[in-house]
Amino acid sequence: SFMLPHLHSGWAVDQAILSEEERLVCIRFGHDYDPECMKMDEILYSVAESIKSFCIIYLVDVKEVPDFNTMYELYDPVTVMFFFRNKHMMIDLGTGNNNKVNWAMNDKQEFIDILETIYRGARKGRGLVISPKDYCTKYRY
């Protein structure tokens, strides 16, 4: 996680979201020491180079910056949210929660696909995009 840029205040988070005009802003909320977050950070870092043309990634510690905890319901160990031109981008993952990804992903390509889908939808002016893969737990067992 130390390889990715951290935001240390609510103001910094707002500025990161506000100042990016062309790219998607991906923010991981959580704790650097949490094993789930470490897993997600690994994925984020591994894709950061290949997606830098259309997406920028930031990390935010929810203890250090509690400003958004109630607003975005950040109760999970790891939460990844997406913004485009100061607008919160929602994605239908089949989980019922369209606001965020609140689990650590395992597959780099899967995450890149999600980012590309959100970016394409955002460029077309959509506020909600459909995930390329259904993450519904109904069929897991």
C-alpha positions as CSV (number, residue, x, y, z in Angstrom):
1,S,0.0,0.0,0.0
2,F,3.0,2.3,0.5
3,M,3.4,2.4,-3.3
4,L,0.1,4.0,-4.0
5,P,-0.8,7.7,-3.1
6,H,-2.5,8.2,0.3
7,L,-4.9,11.0,1.0
8,H,-4.6,12.2,4.6
9,S,-7.6,14.6,5.0
10,G,-11.2,15.1,3.9
11,W,-10.1,18.1,2.0
12,A,-7.5,16.1,0.1
13,V,-10.1,13.5,-0.9
14,D,-12.4,16.2,-2.1
15,Q,-9.7,17.8,-4.1
16,A,-8.7,14.5,-5.7
17,I,-12.3,13.9,-6.8
18,L,-12.8,17.5,-7.9
19,S,-9.6,18.1,-9.8
20,E,-9.6,15.1,-12.0
21,E,-11.5,16.0,-15.2
22,E,-10.6,13.2,-17.7
23,R,-9.9,10.1,-15.6
24,L,-11.9,7.9,-13.3
25,V,-10.9,8.3,-9.6
26,C,-10.8,5.0,-7.7
27,I,-10.5,5.4,-3.9
28,R,-9.9,2.5,-1.6
29,F,-11.2,3.2,1.9
30,G,-9.9,0.9,4.7
31,H,-6.9,0.3,6.9
32,D,-3.4,-0.4,5.6
33,Y,-2.9,-3.1,8.3
34,D,-6.0,-5.1,7.4
35,P,-5.4,-8.4,5.6
36,E,-8.4,-7.8,3.3
37,C,-7.1,-4.3,2.4
38,M,-3.6,-5.7,1.8
39,K,-5.0,-8.2,-0.7
40,M,-7.0,-5.4,-2.5
41,D,-3.9,-3.1,-2.4
42,E,-1.9,-5.8,-4.1
43,I,-4.5,-5.9,-6.9
44,L,-4.7,-2.1,-7.1
45,Y,-0.9,-1.7,-7.3
46,S,-0.6,-4.4,-9.9
47,V,-3.1,-2.8,-12.2
48,A,-2.1,0.9,-11.5
49,E,0.4,1.1,-14.3
50,S,-1.8,-0.5,-17.0
51,I,-4.8,1.7,-16.2
52,K,-3.1,5.1,-15.5
53,S,-4.3,6.5,-18.8
54,F,-8.0,6.4,-17.7
55,C,-8.0,5.9,-13.9
56,I,-6.1,7.2,-10.9
57,I,-6.0,5.2,-7.6
58,Y,-5.9,6.7,-4.1
59,L,-5.9,5.1,-0.7
60,V,-7.7,6.5,2.4
61,D,-7.4,5.3,5.9
62,V,-10.9,5.4,7.5
63,K,-9.5,6.0,11.0
64,E,-7.3,8.9,9.8
65,V,-10.1,10.4,7.6
66,P,-13.5,9.6,9.3
67,D,-15.3,12.3,7.3
68,F,-16.9,9.9,4.8
69,N,-17.6,6.9,7.0
70,T,-21.3,7.6,7.6
71,M,-21.9,9.4,4.3
72,Y,-20.7,6.4,2.2
73,E,-21.4,3.7,4.9
74,L,-17.8,2.6,5.2
75,Y,-18.2,-0.3,7.7
76,D,-16.5,-3.0,5.7
77,P,-12.8,-3.9,6.1
78,V,-12.2,-2.7,2.5
79,T,-14.3,-0.5,0.3
80,V,-13.5,0.7,-3.2
81,M,-15.5,3.6,-4.7
82,F,-15.4,5.3,-8.1
83,F,-15.9,8.9,-9.1
84,F,-15.9,10.6,-12.4
85,R,-16.0,14.4,-12.8
86,N,-17.0,14.9,-9.2
87,K,-19.9,12.4,-9.6
88,H,-20.1,9.2,-7.6
89,M,-20.2,6.3,-10.1
90,M,-22.4,3.4,-9.2
91,I,-21.9,-0.2,-10.5
92,D,-24.4,-3.0,-10.4
93,L,-22.4,-6.1,-9.3
94,G,-25.4,-8.3,-8.6
95,T,-24.7,-7.9,-4.8
96,G,-27.6,-5.4,-4.1
97,N,-25.1,-2.7,-3.1
98,N,-24.5,-0.6,-6.2
99,N,-22.4,2.1,-4.4
100,K,-19.1,0.3,-3.9
101,V,-17.0,-2.9,-4.1
102,N,-16.7,-4.0,-0.5
103,W,-14.6,-7.1,-0.8
104,A,-11.0,-7.8,-1.9
105,M,-10.8,-8.9,-5.5
106,N,-8.6,-11.9,-6.5
107,D,-8.2,-11.3,-10.2
108,K,-6.3,-8.4,-11.8
109,Q,-8.1,-8.7,-15.2
110,E,-11.5,-8.8,-13.5
111,F,-10.8,-5.5,-11.8
112,I,-9.5,-3.9,-15.0
113,D,-12.7,-5.0,-16.7
114,I,-14.8,-3.3,-14.0
115,L,-12.7,-0.1,-14.2
116,E,-13.1,0.0,-18.0
117,T,-16.8,-0.6,-17.8
118,I,-17.3,2.2,-15.3
119,Y,-15.1,4.5,-17.3
120,R,-16.9,3.8,-20.6
121,G,-20.3,4.3,-18.9
122,A,-19.1,7.5,-17.2
123,R,-17.9,9.0,-20.5
124,K,-21.4,8.4,-21.9
125,G,-22.9,10.2,-18.9
126,R,-24.3,7.2,-17.1
127,G,-24.5,7.2,-13.4
128,L,-25.0,3.4,-13.0
129,V,-23.2,0.8,-15.1
130,I,-23.7,-3.0,-15.1
131,S,-20.7,-5.1,-14.1
132,P,-19.2,-7.4,-16.7
133,K,-19.5,-10.2,-14.2
134,D,-22.3,-11.0,-11.7
135,Y,-20.9,-11.3,-8.2
136,C,-24.3,-12.5,-6.7
137,T,-23.6,-15.1,-3.9
138,K,-26.7,-17.0,-4.9
139,Y,-24.8,-19.4,-7.1
140,R,-21.7,-19.8,-5.0
141,Y,-22.7,-22.9,-3.0
